[in-house]
């Protein structure tokens, strides 16, 4: 059985930043690692590729930190890691930082651009465009700690994100999962995942992928 590859294209939530720190959860503690371990235990020959950048937006720039526009270079990342069975897009949280006056509609437009970029990538002959799973991160709670100023007001701006993504996925025939159906954002900083949330979410995504037979 050929090894199947899943690309996780995301931000600090999936990178596994430990809330209230600049440290990172270990591979087997953050959800992409839990996903790979679960699928392997289920008999799948699979590799989960983590492309998760702290501060990454959908298609918007960070005026302070370069390289956070998720649209730039996405097609090349699809080429680099092909052939891919599945791309998991879990972005949007950083679109609501205080330096953006964004709503869920802006994040939806950004996600649309990402989906189109993947589907318009020119691959080597015989390689197929991967399936796309869009994940709506759980709503931002009241931000706490060092990131509070950066995410000031984000808990209001993010309202309606899951519904917007779900409608987009229905329109573009992508797969969709709402993370809020299984977990909340961090109880510690209001934005990221705590360790137990990585486990809960990783197990839920594993079950979804197993049932959908992506790999």
Secondary structure, DSSP 8 states (H G I E B T S, - for coil): ---EEEEEEE-HHHHTB-TTSS-B--TTTSHHHHHHHHHHHTT--EEEEEEE-TT-BSS---SSSTT-BTTTTHHHHHHHH-S-SEEEEE--GGGGSTT----HHHHHHHHHHHHHHHHT----TT----EEEEEE-----S--GGGTTTTTTHHHHTTTHHHHHHHHHHHHT-EEEEGGGT--S-TTTSSS--HHHHHHHHHHHHHHHHHHT--
